Amino acid sequence: METPSAAAPAPAQPEGEKLSKKAQKKAEKGKLKPAKEKDPNRWAPKKEKEVKPVKEVAPEQEFVNLTPVGEKKDMTTEMATGYQPVAVEAAWQAWWEKEGYFRCDDAKIKNAPKDKRFVMVIPPPNVTGSLHLGHALTVAVQDTLTRWHRMLGHATLWVPGTDHAGIATQSVVEKRLMKDEGKSRHDLGRDAFLDRVWEWKNEYETRIHHQFRKVGCSVDWERAYFSMDDRCTRATMSAFNKLFDEGLIYRATRMINWSCKLKTAISDIEVDYLDLEGRTKLAVPGHNPDRKYEFGVITSFAYPVENSTEQLIVATTRLETMLGDSAVAIHPEDPRYKHLHGKFVVHPFNNRRIPIICDAELVDMSFGTGAVKITPAHDPNDYECGKRHNLEFITVIDDDGKINPNGGSLFEGMMRYDARVAMEKALAEKGLFHGKADNKMRLGICSRSGDIVEPLVKPQWFVNCQQMADDAMAAVRNKELTILPEHHEKTWFRWLENIRDWCISRQLWWGHRIPAYFATIKNEPYVDPNSEANVHRWVAGTSEADARAKAAAKLQVPEAQIELKQDDDVLDTWVSAGLFPFAVFGWPDNKEEMADYYPTDLLETGYDILFFWVVRMVFMGQKLTGKLPFHTVYLHSIVRDKYGRKMSKSLGNVVDPLEVIAGCTLETLLEKLESGNLPPKEIEKAKKGQMADFPQGIPECGADALRFGLLAYQQQVGDINLDIQRLVGYRNFCNKLWNATRFAMTNLEGGASFHDGLAATVLSNKSVAPRDRFILSRLHATIAAANTALQTYAFGDVTTALYNFWLYDVCDVYLELIKPVIAGTDADAKKTAQETLFLCLEMGLRLLHPIMPFVTEELWQRLPGKRATSSIVVAAYPEATGAIATWANPAAEANMELIKDIIHAGRSLRAEYGLANAARPLCYLKCADASLKAIVETQVDDFGTLAKVGSTTCLLDTAPPSGCAMHVLSDKLQLHVSLTGLVDFANEISKLEKKLEKMLPSLTALEKKRARDDYLAKVPANVRDADATKWDALQKEKVAIEGAMAMFAKCQLDETKA
């Protein structure tokens, strides 16, 4: 029986397109259908259909893992009839870990040259929750590289870890606390709340480690770190102190991005932007959930000029900030306002005198009214203007987004956007409201909370990044640091050329508490720690005692006179994350480990955190260790859903890798939503999304198919629009591997010898057929392609090469060709076929192992013969050198391609003339020259096997007998298939006559239509094009039918004569 070839879609896929706004709305409602993917083989001749008897298949028994934890699975049991991911993937991970395969030998790393070592730190996932498919892609890429290097014999270490994720984790625990107990963190207090966060961390870190293991991570678990463990905390405190002592970390009162929802500062790179074309209504976190607020408008209002009836009209997109206005700016050259120089306006709500100032830098007199309201405490541009003119900084919005007492009694206590609405009404009542208009604008959104970012002036801790940015750019320019794909270098330079000092303080409880202390002297009057005048009183220390000593020296008093108050704020998560590549090796204390393992070799992560994380690591590595933390950065794509939408819990399209590995019912998916942190409205929205995307749930695919599928998507440029059904296709590919190996296991018995030296001897066998040389040449080419692809991070290329080798070379061709050989009586030919098949399977599994670790270990362990290693994990990765290099045989591959063309021609003729499946027609190959005849003669048996024909005769000068159908392969080769005795020619002619009679009226009517005098004038061009296409198709069909009738008539005549 021929092995079917459509086990899975070809790995290469077209790039996913971004959705229009209309399509996005459809997608959110579950009404958008994914674009159909074109079959890459759509132009290939269709294979003949076989009528196969339906077999009754017994249902699979539910698998129960009986292997004790850490023990090797029993491979002496009979192979299952079909591939079961849950059974195949059981037990191996625990055994690999117990055997220590993932550990790096310290002695080996000490002596390893640079090109024979591979050290990498995993991007630590946040302990906010479970891993998603983006993490699975990271694991697939990194584990593939790690296993490949390990199999190459390199000193290999992959370090796992998790990140405390300050804002994100505190936020999710606060939500759960409010949902379950109706309490805030303030109700519990700092210590009790942090106990809850540690409980959360322990639960989810355990879950994350479990997920990593299920996906097949070959990390050294003995080195697992957490960003707030003792080792990382020591490094973080040391780094802060060193940078503080050098003046790179400093405290200043500046305008920062503030999240009112989270009540903390956030960095510039934690701000997303929403582009509004005009008037838009939006819900705002912390405000009335049943109300939406207006954005994308510019509001005009007037300030009364002091001691005058004149009004000065200004316009703003943030009306609520006018409560903090401390000036109105005009251009000094604007003739309209020359008379107002040095004058004042009066605030309509508090009667405050507001100066009219001249500022040529800020004011464009051609825009609007040429007058600009200035709110230095609430706008970045106004902040700079306020400093230039020494204006008063009036903060009117509190940390939680409410109007404070500075805003006046009319609006105090209102949420800021409720105050906006109330102020508009109040201005109208005073006759000062001058209307609204649509206004394009960019709205800053907190990426952590979804809140609208509020610019506030606050004392914070900053890092001066300028010199570090210059050093980081120089590293890339000088080729000391390579960023792949190369187009990301532009982003690197764009960000670093416009670097701003990094705000590193966060007003949170969860995180590394800033090791900075404000020093006062006993019994002295109150000293304001937030005053710029007292910034010199801040000291940093690795401990309170260290800080006390530094403060005493700075203030020149005895240590006993010093009183310290540690800053309550914590550090931005990315501070400790930036230290990972060396903190995990014990910096600054463990000099030996640092010398052995640092710098690492590769940093692999998603391109979306290039600036969040990668830049920070380069900054910290170069500054604190004097070395780059790695020499190469590889940035993978971002995983989106099949519609191109970002994965979002509220859309219901976030998928846990375990749901793909083990499968998940729709009911279970919906239950998980109910137990999560989403508010009720978001839950309902997410449910609709899940019911639209996964109406039958998620089928079981297994970790190997998940990994292979994610890497296959890497052939795309841009983000990955992941369709779960493609992963199901790769599960079928695993089944193909299983069946091929199972077939081999029953056909490798006999005189063949299976050993590690077989590669060097197989071609010396007596009966090496062209088919054997072909498959060994293809194996050599696949080995070379796989290594090249992995060296260049071309993961799509390596999956394509391996997929094509297993499916199209081994299963579709070689396995089918050797079936009659193995069943035959030629012992030498059988031995060669068995040994060649063994090499294909054994090396093919090793080639696949880095990508598909579980199924390859399971099948490799079942192969006959003795191996040099106990596990495929530490077996040698095949390389196209030595004896394997001698397998390269382009002629053998070219000859097999010719035979495959002949096979396709034979199958096409069988199908075209409706030959019965059991029919074995005689065939004749008419060759134009002797050299071609010699080539095809050596493989006519292979043609007969796959085309299912009888004997095949190669002809040079002799004509084929009459009664044959012909297929022209080239100007030098024709295939003739005898139809005599197999086809009722009279009946075929009759059927064709009826077919011709049926289609001729359509052709005639179309010809008459196109022949009309007014056809060109009255018929639209698109209709004429369609008519032309249809006429061409009908004409070709007519010619084909008439040709077939003539051929059948000739065959009928020849048969009569015979």
Secondary structure in CASP SS format (residue, H / E / C, confidence):
PFRMAT SS
TARGET T0000
AUTHOR 0000-0000-0000
METHOD secondary structure of the structure
MODEL  1
M C 1.00
E C 1.00
T C 1.00
P C 1.00
S C 1.00
A C 1.00
A C 1.00
A C 1.00
P C 1.00
A C 1.00
P C 1.00
A C 1.00
Q C 1.00
P C 1.00
E C 1.00
G C 1.00
E C 1.00
K C 1.00
L C 1.00
S C 1.00
K H 1.00
K H 1.00
A H 1.00
Q H 1.00
K H 1.00
K H 1.00
A H 1.00
E H 1.00
K C 1.00
G C 1.00
K C 1.00
L C 1.00
K C 1.00
P C 1.00
A C 1.00
K C 1.00
E C 1.00
K C 1.00
D C 1.00
P C 1.00
N C 1.00
R C 1.00
W C 1.00
A C 1.00
P C 1.00
K C 1.00
K C 1.00
E C 1.00
K C 1.00
E C 1.00
V C 1.00
K C 1.00
P C 1.00
V C 1.00
K C 1.00
E C 1.00
V C 1.00
A C 1.00
P C 1.00
E C 1.00
Q C 1.00
E C 1.00
F C 1.00
V C 1.00
N C 1.00
L C 1.00
T C 1.00
P C 1.00
V C 1.00
G C 1.00
E C 1.00
K C 1.00
K C 1.00
D C 1.00
M C 1.00
T C 1.00
T C 1.00
E C 1.00
M C 1.00
A C 1.00
T C 1.00
G C 1.00
Y C 1.00
Q C 1.00
P H 1.00
V H 1.00
A H 1.00
V H 1.00
E C 1.00
A C 1.00
A C 1.00
W H 1.00
Q H 1.00
A H 1.00
W H 1.00
W H 1.00
E H 1.00
K H 1.00
E H 1.00
G C 1.00
Y C 1.00
F C 1.00
R C 1.00
C C 1.00
D C 1.00
D H 1.00
A H 1.00
K H 1.00
I H 1.00
K H 1.00
N H 1.00
A C 1.00
P C 1.00
K H 1.00
D H 1.00
K H 1.00
R E 1.00
F E 1.00
V E 1.00
M E 1.00
V E 1.00
I C 1.00
P C 1.00
P C 1.00
P C 1.00
N E 1.00
V C 1.00
T C 1.00
G C 1.00
S C 1.00
L C 1.00
H C 1.00
L H 1.00
G H 1.00
H H 1.00
A H 1.00
L H 1.00
T H 1.00
V H 1.00
A H 1.00
V H 1.00
Q H 1.00
D H 1.00
T H 1.00
L H 1.00
T H 1.00
R H 1.00
W H 1.00
H H 1.00
R H 1.00
M H 1.00
L C 1.00
G C 1.00
H C 1.00
A E 1.00
T E 1.00
L E 1.00
W E 1.00
V E 1.00
P C 1.00
G E 1.00
T E 1.00
D E 1.00
H C 1.00
A C 1.00
G H 1.00
I H 1.00
A H 1.00
T H 1.00
Q H 1.00
S H 1.00
V H 1.00
V H 1.00
E H 1.00
K H 1.00
R H 1.00
L H 1.00
M H 1.00
K H 1.00
D H 1.00
E H 1.00
G C 1.00
K C 1.00
S C 1.00
R H 1.00
H H 1.00
D H 1.00
L H 1.00
G C 1.00
R H 1.00
D H 1.00
A H 1.00
F H 1.00
L H 1.00
D H 1.00
R H 1.00
V H 1.00
W H 1.00
E H 1.00
W H 1.00
K H 1.00
N H 1.00
E H 1.00
Y H 1.00
E H 1.00
T H 1.00
R H 1.00
I H 1.00
H H 1.00
H H 1.00
Q H 1.00
F H 1.00
R H 1.00
K H 1.00
V H 1.00
G C 1.00
C C 1.00
S C 1.00
V C 1.00
D C 1.00
W H 1.00
E H 1.00
R H 1.00
A C 1.00
Y E 1.00
F E 1.00
S C 1.00
M C 1.00
D C 1.00
D H 1.00
R H 1.00
C H 1.00
T H 1.00
R H 1.00
A H 1.00
T H 1.00
M H 1.00
S H 1.00
A H 1.00
F H 1.00
N H 1.00
K H 1.00
L H 1.00
F H 1.00
D H 1.00
E C 1.00
G C 1.00
L C 1.00
I E 1.00
Y E 1.00
R E 1.00
A E 1.00
T E 1.00
R E 1.00
M E 1.00
I E 1.00
N E 1.00
W E 1.00
S E 1.00
C C 1.00
K C 1.00
L C 1.00
K C 1.00
T E 1.00
A E 1.00
I E 1.00
S C 1.00
D H 1.00
I H 1.00
E H 1.00
V E 1.00
D E 1.00
Y E 1.00
L E 1.00
D E 1.00
L E 1.00
E C 1.00
G C 1.00
R C 1.00
T E 1.00
K E 1.00
L E 1.00
A C 1.00
V C 1.00
P C 1.00
G C 1.00
H C 1.00
N C 1.00
P C 1.00
D C 1.00
R C 1.00
K C 1.00
Y E 1.00
E E 1.00
F E 1.00
G C 1.00
V E 1.00
I E 1.00
T E 1.00
S E 1.00
F E 1.00
A E 1.00
Y E 1.00
P E 1.00
V E 1.00
E C 1.00
N C 1.00
S C 1.00
T C 1.00
E C 1.00
Q E 1.00
L E 1.00
I E 1.00
V E 1.00
A E 1.00
T E 1.00
T C 1.00
R C 1.00
L H 1.00
E H 1.00
T H 1.00
M H 1.00
L H 1.00
G H 1.00
D C 1.00
S C 1.00
A E 1.00
V E 1.00
A E 1.00
I E 1.00
H C 1.00
P C 1.00
E C 1.00
D C 1.00
P H 1.00
R H 1.00
Y H 1.00
K H 1.00
H H 1.00
L H 1.00
H C 1.00
G C 1.00
K C 1.00
F E 1.00
V E 1.00
V E 1.00
H C 1.00
P C 1.00
F C 1.00
N C 1.00
N C 1.00
R C 1.00
R E 1.00
I E 1.00
P E 1.00
I E 1.00
I E 1.00
C E 1.00
D C 1.00
A C 1.00
E C 1.00
L C 1.00
V C 1.00
D C 1.00
M C 1.00
S C 1.00
F C 1.00
G C 1.00
T C 1.00
G C 1.00
A E 1.00
V E 1.00
K E 1.00
I E 1.00
T C 1.00
P C 1.00
A C 1.00
H C 1.00
D C 1.00
P H 1.00
N H 1.00
D H 1.00
Y H 1.00
E H 1.00
C H 1.00
G H 1.00
K H 1.00
R H 1.00
H H 1.00
N C 1.00
L C 1.00
E C 1.00
F C 1.00
I C 1.00
T C 1.00
V C 1.00
I E 1.00
D C 1.00
D C 1.00
D C 1.00
G C 1.00
K E 1.00
I E 1.00
N C 1.00
P H 1.00
N H 1.00
G H 1.00
G C 1.00
S C 1.00
L C 1.00
F C 1.00
E C 1.00
G C 1.00
M C 1.00
M E 1.00
R H 1.00
Y H 1.00
D H 1.00
A H 1.00
R H 1.00
V H 1.00
A H 1.00
M H 1.00
E H 1.00
K H 1.00
A H 1.00
L H 1.00
A H 1.00
E H 1.00
K C 1.00
G C 1.00
L C 1.00
F E 1.00
H E 1.00
G E 1.00
K E 1.00
A E 1.00
D E 1.00
N C 1.00
K C 1.00
M E 1.00
R E 1.00
L E 1.00
G E 1.00
I E 1.00
C E 1.00
S C 1.00
R C 1.00
S C 1.00
G C 1.00
D C 1.00
I E 1.00
V C 1.00
E E 1.00
P E 1.00
L E 1.00
V E 1.00
K E 1.00
P E 1.00
Q E 1.00
W E 1.00
F E 1.00
V E 1.00
N C 1.00
C C 1.00
Q H 1.00
Q H 1.00
M H 1.00
A H 1.00
D H 1.00
D H 1.00
A H 1.00
M H 1.00
A H 1.00
A H 1.00
V H 1.00
R H 1.00
N C 1.00
K C 1.00
E C 1.00
L C 1.00
T E 1.00
I E 1.00
L E 1.00
P C 1.00
E C 1.00
H C 1.00
H H 1.00
E H 1.00
K H 1.00
T H 1.00
W H 1.00
F H 1.00
R H 1.00
W H 1.00
L H 1.00
E H 1.00
N C 1.00
I C 1.00
R C 1.00
D C 1.00
W E 1.00
C E 1.00
I C 1.00
S E 1.00
R E 1.00
Q C 1.00
L C 1.00
W C 1.00
W C 1.00
G C 1.00
H C 1.00
R E 1.00
I C 1.00
P C 1.00
A E 1.00
Y E 1.00
F E 1.00
A E 1.00
T E 1.00
I E 1.00
K C 1.00
N C 1.00
E C 1.00
P C 1.00
Y C 1.00
V C 1.00
D C 1.00
P C 1.00
N C 1.00
S C 1.00
E H 1.00
A H 1.00
N H 1.00
V H 1.00
H H 1.00
R H 1.00
W E 1.00
V E 1.00
A E 1.00
G C 1.00
T C 1.00
S C 1.00
E H 1.00
A H 1.00
D H 1.00
A H 1.00
R H 1.00
A H 1.00
K H 1.00
A H 1.00
A H 1.00
A H 1.00
K H 1.00
L H 1.00
Q C 1.00
V C 1.00
P C 1.00
E H 1.00
A H 1.00
Q H 1.00
I E 1.00
E E 1.00
L E 1.00
K E 1.00
Q E 1.00
D C 1.00
D C 1.00
D C 1.00
V E 1.00
L E 1.00
D C 1.00
T H 1.00
W H 1.00
V H 1.00
S H 1.00
A H 1.00
G C 1.00
L C 1.00
F H 1.00
P H 1.00
F H 1.00
A H 1.00
V C 1.00
F C 1.00
G C 1.00
W C 1.00
P C 1.00
D C 1.00
N C 1.00
K H 1.00
E H 1.00
E H 1.00
M H 1.00
A H 1.00
D H 1.00
Y H 1.00
Y C 1.00
P C 1.00
T C 1.00
D C 1.00
L E 1.00
L E 1.00
E E 1.00
T E 1.00
G E 1.00
Y H 1.00
D H 1.00
I H 1.00
L H 1.00
F H 1.00
F H 1.00
W H 1.00
V H 1.00
V H 1.00
R H 1.00
M H 1.00
V H 1.00
F H 1.00
M H 1.00
G H 1.00
Q H 1.00
K H 1.00
L H 1.00
T H 1.00
G C 1.00
K C 1.00
L C 1.00
P C 1.00
F C 1.00
H C 1.00
T E 1.00
V E 1.00
Y E 1.00
L E 1.00
H E 1.00
S C 1.00
I C 1.00
V E 1.00
R E 1.00
D E 1.00
K C 1.00
Y C 1.00
G C 1.00
R C 1.00
K E 1.00
M C 1.00
S C 1.00
K H 1.00
S H 1.00
L H 1.00
G C 1.00
N C 1.00
V C 1.00
V C 1.00
D C 1.00
P H 1.00
L H 1.00
E H 1.00
V H 1.00
I H 1.00
A H 1.00
G C 1.00
C E 1.00
T C 1.00
L H 1.00
E H 1.00
T H 1.00
L H 1.00
L H 1.00
E H 1.00
K H 1.00
L H 1.00
E H 1.00
S C 1.00
G C 1.00
N C 1.00
L C 1.00
P C 1.00
P H 1.00
K H 1.00
E H 1.00
I H 1.00
E H 1.00
K H 1.00
A H 1.00
K H 1.00
K H 1.00
G H 1.00
Q H 1.00
M H 1.00
A H 1.00
D H 1.00
F C 1.00
P C 1.00
Q C 1.00
G C 1.00
I E 1.00
P C 1.00
E C 1.00
C C 1.00
G C 1.00
A H 1.00
D H 1.00
A H 1.00
L H 1.00
R H 1.00
F H 1.00
G H 1.00
L H 1.00
L H 1.00
A H 1.00
Y H 1.00
Q H 1.00
Q H 1.00
Q C 1.00
V C 1.00
G C 1.00
D C 1.00
I E 1.00
N E 1.00
L E 1.00
D C 1.00
I H 1.00
Q H 1.00
R H 1.00
L H 1.00
V H 1.00
G H 1.00
Y H 1.00
R H 1.00
N H 1.00
F H 1.00
C H 1.00
N H 1.00
K H 1.00
L H 1.00
W H 1.00
N H 1.00
A H 1.00
T H 1.00
R H 1.00
F H 1.00
A H 1.00
M H 1.00
T C 1.00
N C 1.00
L C 1.00
E C 1.00
G C 1.00
G C 1.00
A C 1.00
S C 1.00
F C 1.00
H C 1.00
D C 1.00
G C 1.00
L H 1.00
A H 1.00
A H 1.00
T H 1.00
V H 1.00
L H 1.00
S H 1.00
N C 1.00
K C 1.00
S C 1.00
V C 1.00
A C 1.00
P H 1.00
R H 1.00
D H 1.00
R H 1.00
F H 1.00
I H 1.00
L H 1.00
S H 1.00
R H 1.00
L H 1.00
H H 1.00
A H 1.00
T H 1.00
I H 1.00
A H 1.00
A H 1.00
A H 1.00
N H 1.00
T H 1.00
A H 1.00
L H 1.00
Q H 1.00
T C 1.00
Y C 1.00
A C 1.00
F H 1.00
G H 1.00
D H 1.00
V H 1.00
T H 1.00
T H 1.00
A H 1.00
L H 1.00
Y H 1.00
N H 1.00
F H 1.00
W H 1.00
L H 1.00
Y H 1.00
D H 1.00
V H 1.00
C H 1.00
D H 1.00
V H 1.00
Y H 1.00
L H 1.00
E H 1.00
L H 1.00
I H 1.00
K H 1.00
P H 1.00
V H 1.00
I H 1.00
A H 1.00
G C 1.00
T C 1.00
D C 1.00
A H 1.00
D H 1.00
A H 1.00
K H 1.00
K H 1.00
T H 1.00
A H 1.00
Q H 1.00
E H 1.00
T H 1.00
L H 1.00
F H 1.00
L H 1.00
C H 1.00
L H 1.00
E H 1.00
M H 1.00
G H 1.00
L H 1.00
R H 1.00
L H 1.00
L H 1.00
H C 1.00
P C 1.00
I C 1.00
M C 1.00
P H 1.00
F H 1.00
V H 1.00
T H 1.00
E H 1.00
E H 1.00
L H 1.00
W H 1.00
Q H 1.00
R H 1.00
L C 1.00
P C 1.00
G C 1.00
K C 1.00
R C 1.00
A C 1.00
T C 1.00
S C 1.00
S C 1.00
I H 1.00
V H 1.00
V H 1.00
A C 1.00
A C 1.00
Y C 1.00
P C 1.00
E C 1.00
A C 1.00
T C 1.00
G H 1.00
A H 1.00
I H 1.00
A H 1.00
T H 1.00
W H 1.00
A C 1.00
N C 1.00
P H 1.00
A H 1.00
A H 1.00
E H 1.00
A H 1.00
N H 1.00
M H 1.00
E H 1.00
L H 1.00
I H 1.00
K H 1.00
D H 1.00
I H 1.00
I H 1.00
H H 1.00
A H 1.00
G H 1.00
R H 1.00
S H 1.00
L H 1.00
R H 1.00
A H 1.00
E H 1.00
Y C 1.00
G C 1.00
L C 1.00
A C 1.00
N C 1.00
A C 1.00
A C 1.00
R C 1.00
P C 1.00
L C 1.00
C E 1.00
Y E 1.00
L E 1.00
K E 1.00
C E 1.00
A C 1.00
D C 1.00
A H 1.00
S H 1.00
L H 1.00
K H 1.00
A H 1.00
I H 1.00
V H 1.00
E H 1.00
T C 1.00
Q C 1.00
V H 1.00
D H 1.00
D H 1.00
F H 1.00
G H 1.00
T H 1.00
L H 1.00
A H 1.00
K C 1.00
V C 1.00
G C 1.00
S C 1.00
T E 1.00
T E 1.00
C E 1.00
L E 1.00
L C 1.00
D C 1.00
T C 1.00
A C 1.00
P C 1.00
P C 1.00
S C 1.00
G C 1.00
C E 1.00
A E 1.00
M E 1.00
H E 1.00
V E 1.00
L E 1.00
S E 1.00
D C 1.00
K C 1.00
L E 1.00
Q E 1.00
L E 1.00
H E 1.00
V E 1.00
S E 1.00
L C 1.00
T C 1.00
G C 1.00
L C 1.00
V C 1.00
D C 1.00
F H 1.00
A H 1.00
N H 1.00
E H 1.00
I H 1.00
S H 1.00
K H 1.00
L H 1.00
E H 1.00
K H 1.00
K H 1.00
L H 1.00
E H 1.00
K H 1.00
M H 1.00
L H 1.00
P H 1.00
S H 1.00
L H 1.00
T H 1.00
A H 1.00
L H 1.00
E H 1.00
K H 1.00
K H 1.00
R H 1.00
A H 1.00
R C 1.00
D C 1.00
D C 1.00
Y H 1.00
L H 1.00
A H 1.00
K H 1.00
V C 1.00
P C 1.00
A H 1.00
N H 1.00
V H 1.00
R H 1.00
D H 1.00
A H 1.00
D H 1.00
A H 1.00
T H 1.00
K H 1.00
W H 1.00
D H 1.00
A H 1.00
L H 1.00
Q H 1.00
K H 1.00
E H 1.00
K H 1.00
V H 1.00
A H 1.00
I H 1.00
E H 1.00
G H 1.00
A H 1.00
M H 1.00
A H 1.00
M H 1.00
F H 1.00
A H 1.00
K H 1.00
C H 1.00
Q H 1.00
L H 1.00
D H 1.00
E H 1.00
T H 1.00
K H 1.00
A C 1.00
END
